[in-house]
Amino acid sequence: MDEMTRGKPRHRRRGKTTALAAGVPLALIAAGVFVVGAHAQPQAAAAEVPAWATATADGFASVDSLGQNGTYGGRGGQIVTVRTQAELEKYATAAEPYVIIVAGTITMNPVGKEIKVASDKTIIGSGASGHIVGGGFFLGPGVHNVIIRNLTIRDSYQGVWNDKDHDYDAIQMDGAHHVWIDHNDLRHMADGLIDVRKDSTNITVSWNKLSDNNKAFGIGWTENTVTDITIHHNWIRETEQRNPSTDNAAHAHLYNNVLEDTPGTAITSSYGNYARGKTRMVLENSYFQGVNNPVIKDATASVVQRGNVFSGTSGRNESGGTAFDPKTYYGYTLDKAADLPALLKSGAGPRGSLGTTAASVTAAPAAAAATALTVAKDGSGQYSTVQAAVNAVPANNPSRVVIAVKPGTYRETVKVPSNKPHVTIQGTGASRKDTVIVYNNASGTPKPGGGTYGTGGSATVAVEADDFQARNLTIANDFDEKANQHISGHQAVALRTASDKVFLDSVIVEGDQDTLLLDTAAKDRLGRVYMADSYVVGNVDFIFGRATAVIDRSVITLKKRWDGTSAGYVTAPSTAAGRKGILIANSTVNGAVSDRTFYLGRPWHAGGDATLDPQTTVRNTALSAAIRTTPWTDMSGFSWKDDRFAEYKNTGPGAGAASADRPHLTDAQAADQEVRDWLGDWSPTAS
């Protein structure tokens, strides 16, 4: 678009094989059938809960002991949806069983508060939107049969790296038993991410992301050798110590985990898996990347290793003694250690929906059923260009086609036409930087047949098909404005979407002006886009268009102009009246630019259309000092005050108090402007 114009006795036996339903129908959550807070009612048609929405706690949490037969959480209790701390605390601490759906972001007050969870509870995030910020959960002595799933728990950090004063964990348990912690994202807390303490036992920790913390995962704080714990399929990265540290565990079974220390970051690992005291540990088929002292034990602990991969590690790597056979207690299946980095980076952490069991994520039935096409620059794939693979997708294909793109730089333009739905373009490298699709057209670039491309036509990747997904790659437009001052029209789009149900998952979209065009097929057509765990880079109106679009848990990077100056606009919505526009939530806005030089947005009335009602909401997002104190501005004769621009509970030096020039949503208004409100009946799921 044109910038100017637009110790207890224990009884153990092998765990049951019967599925224990967690009672969490995520499809029904997306359909909005749950009632909020005090008005919540029991699930009236429990028999109609789909089989794929049930879940079984595996590992030691499935073993019968201490009077508890496996771990099934709040199954059979009322299903309630909560959106506030008061509602969450009310149901989590109740004596009765509950399945508690966390919808949206709940910020703890005071910071560091840990809600005391009672027995027989399932606490689960709705899709990928359930966030607990600035606090966590505490499971005290005797608390049992608790499931914590599909949540992001983050940001109680108090500015001291090895914090001895603030015991603000994500999940802490003292003397609890039969607990399943599954598919969560735990990060940036003041002390540890998970603490399993004081004889807590029958614990399973699976498919979680643990990151950005001094201490990841501590087990012990007792002289008794009681704890039985299973830790599998977790991605632990950028954590310094306790990865985990296991003290006096009777049976510690660690398998299929990835421990990663990324070079060049401020966080350096002290050690990886640590067995001490009388711990007996079995460590199988795990992957250690760049970790210092990957496996250590003291003289009294036992560690049996088999099938592990060590890449770029250094220091102590120890084993010795005798341990135990986990299959005496429960069954399990090992994934190959070499497959784990790709498997966990796509499968760990909160999901849009969860399968029948935790193991079903490993099997990835949806992906297995999809058609797979491979692209490789070196000729080792079926196609050497991404567009050639798209061309091979049948018209009106009825099911998912995954285009797996091997690492490399693909200098081409790609168009997914409207008659090719259900396409996924996925990079297969270890990082989203490994696979790059890039071109350098701009609005004013001459076309071979005459004329110029225009803003929309400049896109490196153009998506016009519904149900499109992009994952683990970079899409860029590297048009050189400085070298092309002789042409007019420097708008240069990296990615244009003009369709519904577009899921951008762990990608980088990079450019300068007009980087990310989120459009619809027509003014009267709905076009929803969900971008998560991603990066968008640009300077002028670089997130723009009329789509109903969510930028969630992502980083928006501000970039200087071609001449080295700092000035720009993050969003330029052109929302149709009655539609929702651009929502930036749970994210970060920063960049190497001057303070107070960027607006959060301005209204784009495309073509001078006065019937449009542009909307941008920025909420629960960290704003750097680059953001102006009056963050909204006019455009092409249209006042931003006549349209819909607002903030809610943003933080950081770029945040500011509410005023006439800086409107904030009320709590009531914010309750209607959450991720689920934008997505409606669509629950984005990786496939």
Solvent accessible surface area in square Angstrom, and as a share of the most:
residue,aa,sasa,rsa
1,M,8,0.03
2,D,66,0.34
3,E,37,0.17
4,M,152,0.68
5,T,94,0.55
6,R,8,0.03
7,G,58,0.55
8,K,91,0.38
9,P,129,0.81
10,R,59,0.21
11,H,115,0.51
12,R,60,0.22
13,R,114,0.41
14,R,130,0.47
15,G,11,0.11
16,K,106,0.45
17,T,141,0.82
18,T,94,0.55
19,A,62,0.48
20,L,22,0.11
21,A,26,0.20
22,A,0,0.00
23,G,13,0.13
24,V,3,0.02
25,P,0,0.00
26,L,9,0.05
27,A,44,0.34
28,L,47,0.24
29,I,20,0.10
30,A,29,0.23
31,A,65,0.51
32,G,59,0.57
33,V,76,0.44
34,F,28,0.12
35,V,67,0.39
36,V,51,0.29
37,G,1,0.01
38,A,77,0.60
39,H,135,0.60
40,A,9,0.07
41,Q,113,0.50
42,P,75,0.47
43,Q,43,0.19
44,A,106,0.82
45,A,33,0.25
46,A,70,0.55
47,A,106,0.83
48,E,131,0.59
49,V,30,0.17
50,P,35,0.22
51,A,78,0.60
52,W,101,0.35
53,A,7,0.05
54,T,23,0.13
55,A,1,0.01
56,T,27,0.16
57,A,0,0.00
58,D,38,0.20
59,G,3,0.02
60,F,0,0.00
61,A,0,0.00
62,S,12,0.08
63,V,0,0.00
64,D,2,0.01
65,S,4,0.02
66,L,53,0.26
67,G,85,0.81
68,Q,15,0.07
69,N,74,0.38
70,G,1,0.01
71,T,0,0.00
72,Y,54,0.21
73,G,1,0.01
74,G,0,0.00
75,R,89,0.33
76,G,81,0.78
77,G,17,0.16
78,Q,63,0.28
79,I,11,0.06
80,V,0,0.00
81,T,7,0.04
82,V,0,0.00
83,R,55,0.20
84,T,66,0.38
85,Q,32,0.14
86,A,75,0.58
87,E,37,0.16
88,L,0,0.00
89,E,52,0.23
90,K,109,0.46
91,Y,11,0.04
92,A,0,0.00
93,T,59,0.34
94,A,20,0.16
95,A,94,0.73
96,E,96,0.43
97,P,53,0.34
98,Y,24,0.09
99,V,1,0.01
100,I,0,0.00
101,I,0,0.00
102,V,0,0.00
103,A,3,0.02
104,G,7,0.07
105,T,22,0.13
106,I,4,0.02
107,T,64,0.37
108,M,4,0.02
109,N,118,0.60
110,P,90,0.57
111,V,77,0.45
112,G,9,0.09
113,K,56,0.24
114,E,33,0.15
115,I,1,0.00
116,K,141,0.60
117,V,3,0.02
118,A,23,0.18
119,S,23,0.15
120,D,40,0.21
121,K,0,0.00
122,T,0,0.00
123,I,0,0.00
124,I,0,0.00
125,G,0,0.00
126,S,14,0.09
127,G,14,0.13
128,A,17,0.13
129,S,10,0.07
130,G,1,0.01
131,H,0,0.00
132,I,0,0.00
133,V,23,0.13
134,G,4,0.04
135,G,0,0.00
136,G,0,0.00
137,F,0,0.00
138,F,40,0.17
139,L,0,0.00
140,G,9,0.09
141,P,111,0.70
142,G,45,0.44
143,V,22,0.13
144,H,52,0.23
145,N,0,0.00
146,V,0,0.00
147,I,0,0.00
148,I,0,0.00
149,R,6,0.02
150,N,0,0.00
151,L,0,0.00
152,T,0,0.00
153,I,0,0.00
154,R,20,0.07
155,D,49,0.25
156,S,1,0.00
157,Y,66,0.25
158,Q,72,0.32
159,G,57,0.54
160,V,81,0.46
161,W,81,0.29
162,N,62,0.32
163,D,4,0.02
164,K,156,0.66
165,D,127,0.66
166,H,58,0.26
167,D,67,0.35
168,Y,51,0.20
169,D,0,0.00
170,A,0,0.00
171,I,0,0.00
172,Q,9,0.04
173,M,0,0.00
174,D,12,0.06
175,G,11,0.11
176,A,1,0.00
177,H,21,0.09
178,H,0,0.00
179,V,0,0.00
180,W,0,0.00
181,I,0,0.00
182,D,0,0.00
183,H,0,0.00
184,N,0,0.00
185,D,7,0.03
186,L,0,0.00
187,R,58,0.21
188,H,56,0.25
189,M,3,0.02
190,A,2,0.01
191,D,18,0.09
192,G,1,0.01
193,L,0,0.00
194,I,0,0.00
195,D,3,0.01
196,V,1,0.01
197,R,40,0.15
198,K,101,0.43
199,D,21,0.11
200,S,0,0.00
201,T,0,0.00
202,N,0,0.00
203,I,0,0.00
204,T,0,0.00
205,V,0,0.00
206,S,0,0.00
207,W,0,0.00
208,N,0,0.00
209,K,49,0.21
210,L,1,0.00
211,S,14,0.09
212,D,54,0.28
213,N,2,0.01
214,N,5,0.02
215,K,11,0.05
216,A,0,0.00
217,F,2,0.01
218,G,1,0.01
219,I,2,0.01
220,G,1,0.01
221,W,94,0.33
222,T,23,0.13
223,E,162,0.73
224,N,63,0.32
225,T,55,0.32
226,V,6,0.04
227,T,3,0.02
228,D,0,0.00
229,I,0,0.00
230,T,0,0.00
231,I,0,0.00
232,H,4,0.02
233,H,7,0.03
234,N,1,0.01
235,W,31,0.11
236,I,4,0.02
237,R,72,0.26
238,E,12,0.05
239,T,7,0.04
240,E,44,0.20
241,Q,33,0.15
242,R,48,0.18
243,N,4,0.02
244,P,1,0.01
245,S,1,0.01
246,T,0,0.00
247,D,27,0.14
248,N,19,0.10
249,A,0,0.00
250,A,10,0.07
251,H,12,0.06
252,A,0,0.00
253,H,0,0.00
254,L,1,0.01
255,Y,9,0.04
256,N,0,0.00
257,N,4,0.02
258,V,3,0.01
259,L,4,0.02
260,E,29,0.13
261,D,16,0.08
262,T,40,0.23
263,P,121,0.76
264,G,89,0.86
265,T,59,0.34
266,A,109,0.85
267,I,26,0.13
268,T,81,0.47
269,S,8,0.05
270,S,47,0.31
271,Y,33,0.12
272,G,0,0.00
273,N,3,0.01
274,Y,44,0.17
275,A,0,0.00
276,R,79,0.29
277,G,18,0.17
278,K,132,0.56
279,T,1,0.00
280,R,91,0.33
281,M,0,0.00
282,V,1,0.00
283,L,0,0.00
284,E,5,0.02
285,N,27,0.14
286,S,0,0.00
287,Y,34,0.13
288,F,0,0.00
289,Q,63,0.28
290,G,23,0.22
291,V,4,0.02
292,N,46,0.24
293,N,42,0.22
294,P,1,0.01
295,V,0,0.00
296,I,11,0.06
297,K,35,0.15
298,D,47,0.24
299,A,105,0.82
300,T,95,0.55
301,A,5,0.04
302,S,19,0.12
303,V,1,0.00
304,V,40,0.23
305,Q,46,0.21
306,R,107,0.39
307,G,51,0.49
308,N,25,0.13
309,V,50,0.29
310,F,66,0.27
311,S,36,0.23
312,G,67,0.65
313,T,37,0.22
314,S,64,0.41
315,G,65,0.62
316,R,113,0.41
317,N,69,0.36
318,E,50,0.23
319,S,66,0.43
320,G,30,0.29
321,G,58,0.56
322,T,113,0.66
323,A,16,0.13
324,F,32,0.13
325,D,80,0.41
326,P,0,0.00
327,K,101,0.43
328,T,86,0.50
329,Y,32,0.12
330,Y,8,0.03
331,G,45,0.43
332,Y,34,0.13
333,T,115,0.67
334,L,64,0.32
335,D,28,0.15
336,K,147,0.62
337,A,7,0.05
338,A,77,0.59
339,D,77,0.40
340,L,0,0.00
341,P,25,0.16
342,A,68,0.52
343,L,37,0.19
344,L,0,0.00
345,K,63,0.27
346,S,44,0.28
347,G,5,0.05
348,A,6,0.05
349,G,1,0.01
350,P,18,0.12
351,R,44,0.16
352,G,10,0.10
353,S,33,0.21
354,L,7,0.04
355,G,25,0.24
356,T,54,0.31
357,T,41,0.24
358,A,2,0.01
359,A,66,0.51
360,S,22,0.14
361,V,28,0.16
362,T,38,0.22
363,A,72,0.56
364,A,40,0.31
365,P,86,0.54
366,A,63,0.49
367,A,50,0.39
368,A,83,0.64
369,A,88,0.68
370,A,17,0.13
371,T,72,0.42
372,A,68,0.53
373,L,18,0.09
374,T,44,0.25
375,V,0,0.00
376,A,1,0.01
377,K,112,0.47
378,D,118,0.61
379,G,56,0.54
380,S,70,0.45
381,G,20,0.19
382,Q,107,0.47
383,Y,61,0.23
384,S,61,0.39
385,T,55,0.32
386,V,0,0.00
387,Q,43,0.19
388,A,35,0.27
389,A,0,0.00
390,V,0,0.00
391,N,96,0.49
392,A,43,0.33
393,V,3,0.01
394,P,85,0.54
395,A,58,0.45
396,N,111,0.57
397,N,5,0.03
398,P,125,0.78
399,S,62,0.40
400,R,29,0.11
401,V,6,0.03
402,V,22,0.13
403,I,0,0.00
404,A,21,0.16
405,V,0,0.00
406,K,73,0.31
407,P,72,0.45
408,G,24,0.23
409,T,76,0.44
410,Y,2,0.01
411,R,121,0.44
412,E,23,0.10
413,T,57,0.33
414,V,3,0.02
415,K,99,0.42
416,V,0,0.00
417,P,40,0.25
418,S,79,0.51
419,N,65,0.33
420,K,22,0.09
421,P,24,0.15
422,H,51,0.23
423,V,1,0.00
424,T,0,0.00
425,I,3,0.02
426,Q,47,0.21
427,G,1,0.01
428,T,63,0.37
429,G,11,0.10
430,A,68,0.53
431,S,43,0.28
432,R,59,0.21
433,K,146,0.62
434,D,56,0.29
435,T,0,0.00
436,V,29,0.16
437,I,1,0.01
438,V,9,0.05
439,Y,71,0.27
440,N,70,0.36
441,N,14,0.07
442,A,0,0.00
443,S,17,0.11
444,G,10,0.10
445,T,29,0.17
446,P,91,0.57
447,K,87,0.37
448,P,131,0.82
449,G,83,0.80
450,G,47,0.45
451,G,57,0.55
452,T,74,0.43
453,Y,59,0.22
454,G,27,0.26
455,T,24,0.14
456,G,26,0.25
457,G,44,0.42
458,S,1,0.01
459,A,9,0.07
460,T,0,0.00
461,V,0,0.00
462,A,10,0.08
463,V,0,0.00
464,E,46,0.21
465,A,1,0.01
466,D,57,0.30
467,D,34,0.18
468,F,1,0.00
469,Q,8,0.04
470,A,1,0.00
471,R,11,0.04
472,N,29,0.15
473,L,0,0.00
474,T,9,0.05
475,I,3,0.02
476,A,11,0.09
477,N,7,0.04
478,D,69,0.36
479,F,13,0.05
480,D,74,0.38
481,E,9,0.04
482,K,138,0.58
483,A,66,0.51
484,N,36,0.19
485,Q,86,0.38
486,H,148,0.66
487,I,32,0.16
488,S,94,0.61
489,G,23,0.23
490,H,28,0.13
491,Q,10,0.04
492,A,4,0.03
493,V,0,0.00
494,A,0,0.00
495,L,0,0.00
496,R,42,0.15
497,T,0,0.00
498,A,9,0.07
499,S,5,0.03
500,D,25,0.13
501,K,71,0.30
502,V,0,0.00
503,F,15,0.06
504,L,0,0.00
505,D,20,0.11
506,S,30,0.19
507,V,0,0.00
508,I,16,0.08
509,V,0,0.00
510,E,65,0.29
511,G,2,0.02
512,D,27,0.14
513,Q,8,0.03
514,D,0,0.00
515,T,0,0.00
516,L,0,0.00
517,L,11,0.05
518,L,1,0.00
519,D,30,0.16
520,T,7,0.04
521,A,57,0.44
522,A,37,0.29
523,K,91,0.38
524,D,113,0.59
525,R,125,0.46
526,L,65,0.32
527,G,1,0.01
528,R,20,0.07
529,V,0,0.00
530,Y,7,0.03
531,M,0,0.00
532,A,1,0.01
533,D,41,0.21
534,S,1,0.01
535,Y,77,0.29
536,V,0,0.00
537,V,18,0.10
538,G,0,0.00
539,N,0,0.00
540,V,0,0.00
541,D,0,0.00
542,F,0,0.00
543,I,0,0.00
544,F,1,0.00
545,G,2,0.02
546,R,67,0.24
547,A,0,0.00
548,T,6,0.03
549,A,0,0.00
550,V,0,0.00
551,I,0,0.00
552,D,0,0.00
553,R,29,0.11
554,S,4,0.02
555,V,38,0.22
556,I,0,0.00
557,T,37,0.21
558,L,3,0.01
559,K,73,0.31
560,K,91,0.38
561,R,51,0.19
562,W,102,0.36
563,D,79,0.41
564,G,45,0.43
565,T,71,0.41
566,S,18,0.12
567,A,38,0.30
568,G,2,0.02
569,Y,40,0.15
570,V,0,0.00
571,T,0,0.00
572,A,0,0.00
573,P,0,0.00
574,S,5,0.03
575,T,0,0.00
576,A,10,0.08
577,A,66,0.51
578,G,82,0.79
579,R,75,0.27
580,K,66,0.28
581,G,0,0.00
582,I,1,0.00
583,L,0,0.00
584,I,0,0.00
585,A,3,0.02
586,N,17,0.09
587,S,8,0.05
588,T,43,0.25
589,V,0,0.00
590,N,56,0.29
591,G,28,0.27
592,A,94,0.73
593,V,19,0.11
594,S,57,0.37
595,D,96,0.50
596,R,92,0.33
597,T,21,0.12
598,F,0,0.00
599,Y,40,0.15
600,L,0,0.00
601,G,0,0.00
602,R,17,0.06
603,P,0,0.00
604,W,37,0.13
605,H,12,0.05
606,A,36,0.28
607,G,91,0.87
608,G,49,0.47
609,D,40,0.21
610,A,77,0.59
611,T,91,0.53
612,L,16,0.08
613,D,37,0.19
614,P,0,0.00
615,Q,9,0.04
616,T,0,0.00
617,T,2,0.01
618,V,0,0.00
619,R,13,0.05
620,N,22,0.11
621,T,1,0.00
622,A,40,0.31
623,L,2,0.01
624,S,27,0.17
625,A,23,0.18
626,A,3,0.02
627,I,0,0.00
628,R,78,0.29
629,T,86,0.50
630,T,63,0.36
631,P,0,0.00
632,W,6,0.02
633,T,30,0.17
634,D,74,0.38
635,M,6,0.03
636,S,56,0.36
637,G,84,0.81
638,F,52,0.22
639,S,38,0.24
640,W,24,0.08
641,K,115,0.49
642,D,117,0.61
643,D,22,0.12
644,R,72,0.26
645,F,10,0.04
646,A,13,0.10
647,E,3,0.01
648,Y,22,0.08
649,K,107,0.46
650,N,21,0.11
651,T,83,0.48
652,G,40,0.39
653,P,90,0.57
654,G,0,0.00
655,A,32,0.24
656,G,28,0.27
657,A,87,0.68
658,A,65,0.50
659,S,64,0.41
660,A,89,0.69
661,D,63,0.32
662,R,9,0.03
663,P,41,0.26
664,H,65,0.29
665,L,19,0.09
666,T,76,0.44
667,D,96,0.50
668,A,76,0.59
669,Q,93,0.42
670,A,2,0.02
671,A,40,0.31
672,D,93,0.48
673,Q,30,0.14
674,E,15,0.07
675,V,12,0.07
676,R,58,0.21
677,D,45,0.23
678,W,6,0.02
679,L,11,0.05
680,G,43,0.41
681,D,110,0.57
682,W,28,0.10
683,S,39,0.25
684,P,12,0.08
685,T,51,0.30
686,A,26,0.20
687,S,30,0.19
